[in-house]
Structure formats: C-alpha cells, structure tokens
Amino acid sequence: MTSDDDVSFRAACREDAEAVFNVTKASIGGLARASYSRHQIENWMGERTPAFYEELIAKGRMTVCMRGRIVVGFVDAEPGEVTRLFILPEAAGAGLGRRLLEIGIVQARLGHDGPVRLEATINAEGFYQRHGFRSTGRGYFSHGLGGEPIEIVHMEL
C-alpha cells in the first residue's frame, strides 16, 4: 500500500473513460465475486464500452480517485442519488471508497433536499451501512446497459 501523499481526487475527463471502464470491470470481477454467480460477473458489463463512460463523464458529475497517475476508483452522482462507486480491488480497504462516497454524497445533494439514494451491490451493503445508509429493499440494477440482471439493495441516507 502506498502513502496518502500520492492520492488525489479530480473531476473526470474524457480521457479517463477507458480507465473508468477498466476500474468498473476489475472491481466487479474482484469484489463482487463472492456475492454473484460466475455468469452474472461475466455478463455484468453487458454492451458497455469506454464510450458509455465518455457519455457519463460528459455530464460533468464524475470524480476520479488517482494514485499517482493511475485511476484507482471513481464516483458518479446525480441529484438525489449516488449512481456509481467503484474501486480497484487492490485499492480497497485504504479509506478511498469512504472518501469517494463523501464526494458522491455532496454531489447528490446539489440541487436536492430529500434523502440520498443508491443501489448497492450485495457485497457493498455493509460498506454503505457503516457510512450511515440504511437498506430499504431489494431489486435489480437500473443503471445497466444490457447484461445479466444484477440483484441490488436499495439504500438511502
């Protein structure tokens, strides 16, 4: 593990799209493996390509976490919802997910007064509970693009 000195956060730019795609794929394959079937993991990304993330980045709401010059995680939010938070498995456990979540919550509260919601993967439910979110029900991931139905936990802060 490296020191906090080389960790930084910045707004995502178009050139980050491939890295964000790769972080998502690696995070799913490494951190969600115990909670989902091999078939779900393999098909999770559906038709997504780095271009899918370019479109998200263009909305101007995504923040990336850098370790040196490498994107190791990101968070995306819209008013009222933290829509995506993924981190490389090797970067997990160092507090970077918590810092990304804090950024996402601030973003989700911009122009929004009510509760902040999110759809957590089953493996991440405990992480969000430790940061004040409560589970409100189960369902299936709604921000996907093709792929296998992925069971999620609806949560709010």
C-alpha positions as CSV (number, residue, x, y, z in Angstrom):
1,M,0.0,0.0,0.0
2,T,1.2,3.5,-0.8
3,S,1.0,6.6,1.3
4,D,-1.8,9.1,1.1
5,D,0.6,11.6,-0.3
6,D,0.2,10.3,-3.9
7,V,-3.7,10.1,-3.7
8,S,-5.7,12.8,-5.3
9,F,-9.3,13.4,-6.5
10,R,-10.3,15.4,-9.6
11,A,-13.2,15.8,-12.0
12,A,-13.2,13.0,-14.6
13,C,-12.2,14.0,-18.1
14,R,-12.9,12.3,-21.4
15,E,-9.5,10.7,-21.5
16,D,-10.4,8.8,-18.3
17,A,-13.2,6.8,-19.9
18,E,-11.1,3.7,-20.6
19,A,-9.6,3.7,-17.1
20,V,-13.1,4.1,-15.6
21,F,-14.4,1.2,-17.7
22,N,-11.4,-0.9,-16.6
23,V,-11.9,0.0,-12.9
24,T,-15.6,-1.0,-13.1
25,K,-14.8,-4.3,-14.7
26,A,-11.9,-5.1,-12.3
27,S,-14.0,-4.1,-9.2
28,I,-16.9,-6.3,-10.3
29,G,-14.6,-9.2,-11.0
30,G,-12.6,-8.9,-7.8
31,L,-15.0,-7.5,-5.2
32,A,-18.4,-8.9,-6.2
33,R,-17.3,-12.5,-7.0
34,A,-18.4,-13.9,-3.6
35,S,-21.9,-12.4,-3.9
36,Y,-22.8,-13.2,-7.6
37,S,-22.6,-16.1,-9.9
38,R,-19.8,-16.5,-12.4
39,H,-22.3,-16.0,-15.2
40,Q,-23.5,-12.7,-13.7
41,I,-20.0,-11.4,-13.2
42,E,-19.0,-12.4,-16.8
43,N,-22.1,-10.6,-18.3
44,W,-22.4,-7.7,-15.8
45,M,-20.9,-5.1,-18.2
46,G,-23.4,-6.0,-20.9
47,E,-22.9,-3.9,-24.0
48,R,-20.8,-1.3,-22.2
49,T,-17.7,0.1,-23.7
50,P,-15.4,3.0,-22.7
51,A,-17.8,5.2,-24.9
52,F,-20.6,4.5,-22.4
53,Y,-18.4,6.2,-19.7
54,E,-17.4,9.0,-22.0
55,E,-21.1,10.0,-22.1
56,L,-21.3,9.8,-18.3
57,I,-18.2,11.9,-17.9
58,A,-19.5,14.5,-20.3
59,K,-22.3,15.2,-17.8
60,G,-19.7,16.6,-15.5
61,R,-20.6,14.8,-12.3
62,M,-17.9,12.1,-12.1
63,T,-14.9,12.3,-9.8
64,V,-11.9,10.0,-10.1
65,C,-9.5,8.9,-7.4
66,M,-5.9,8.9,-8.6
67,R,-3.0,7.1,-7.0
68,G,-0.1,8.8,-8.7
69,R,-1.2,8.9,-12.3
70,I,-3.4,5.9,-12.2
71,V,-7.2,6.0,-11.8
72,V,-8.0,3.6,-8.9
73,G,-11.6,4.5,-8.3
74,F,-14.5,6.8,-9.2
75,V,-17.8,8.0,-8.1
76,D,-20.7,9.4,-10.1
77,A,-23.8,11.1,-8.8
78,E,-26.9,13.0,-9.9
79,P,-29.3,15.0,-7.8
80,G,-30.6,12.7,-5.1
81,E,-28.6,9.6,-6.0
82,V,-25.0,8.3,-5.9
83,T,-25.2,6.3,-9.2
84,R,-21.8,4.6,-9.3
85,L,-18.9,4.0,-7.0
86,F,-16.2,1.5,-8.0
87,I,-12.7,1.0,-6.8
88,L,-9.9,-1.4,-7.8
89,P,-9.7,-4.4,-5.6
90,E,-6.1,-3.7,-4.7
91,A,-7.0,-0.2,-3.6
92,A,-10.0,-1.3,-1.4
93,G,-9.6,-1.1,2.3
94,A,-7.5,2.1,2.4
95,G,-10.3,4.5,3.0
96,L,-10.5,5.7,-0.6
97,G,-14.1,4.3,-1.0
98,R,-15.2,6.3,2.0
99,R,-13.6,9.4,0.5
100,L,-15.3,8.8,-2.8
101,L,-18.6,8.2,-1.1
102,E,-18.3,11.5,0.7
103,I,-17.7,13.3,-2.6
104,G,-20.6,11.5,-4.2
105,I,-23.0,12.5,-1.3
106,V,-22.0,16.1,-1.7
107,Q,-22.7,15.9,-5.5
108,A,-26.0,14.1,-4.9
109,R,-27.1,16.9,-2.5
110,L,-26.5,19.6,-5.1
111,G,-30.0,20.9,-6.0
112,H,-31.7,18.2,-4.0
113,D,-33.2,18.4,-0.5
114,G,-34.5,14.8,0.2
115,P,-32.7,11.6,1.1
116,V,-29.7,10.5,-0.9
117,R,-30.4,7.1,-2.5
118,L,-28.2,4.5,-4.1
119,E,-28.3,0.9,-5.4
120,A,-25.7,-1.1,-3.6
121,T,-24.3,-4.4,-4.8
122,I,-25.0,-7.2,-2.3
123,N,-21.3,-7.3,-1.4
124,A,-21.2,-3.5,-0.7
125,E,-24.3,-3.3,1.5
126,G,-22.2,-3.4,4.7
127,F,-19.9,-0.7,3.5
128,Y,-22.8,1.7,2.9
129,Q,-24.4,0.8,6.2
130,R,-21.2,1.7,8.0
131,H,-21.4,5.1,6.4
132,G,-25.0,5.8,7.6
133,F,-27.1,4.4,4.7
134,R,-30.0,2.1,5.6
135,S,-31.4,-0.7,3.4
136,T,-34.9,0.0,2.1
137,G,-35.5,-3.1,-0.1
138,R,-34.0,-5.2,-2.9
139,G,-34.4,-5.0,-6.6
140,Y,-32.3,-5.1,-9.8
141,F,-29.7,-2.7,-11.0
142,S,-31.3,0.1,-13.0
143,H,-28.3,1.9,-14.5
144,G,-27.1,-1.0,-16.6
145,L,-26.8,-1.5,-20.3
146,G,-27.7,-5.0,-21.3
147,G,-26.1,-7.8,-19.4
148,E,-27.3,-10.1,-16.7
149,P,-29.9,-8.9,-14.1
150,I,-27.9,-7.9,-11.1
151,E,-29.6,-8.0,-7.7
152,I,-29.0,-4.9,-5.7
153,V,-30.0,-3.4,-2.3
154,H,-31.9,-0.1,-2.4
155,M,-30.4,2.2,0.3
156,E,-30.8,5.7,1.5
157,L,-29.1,8.2,3.8
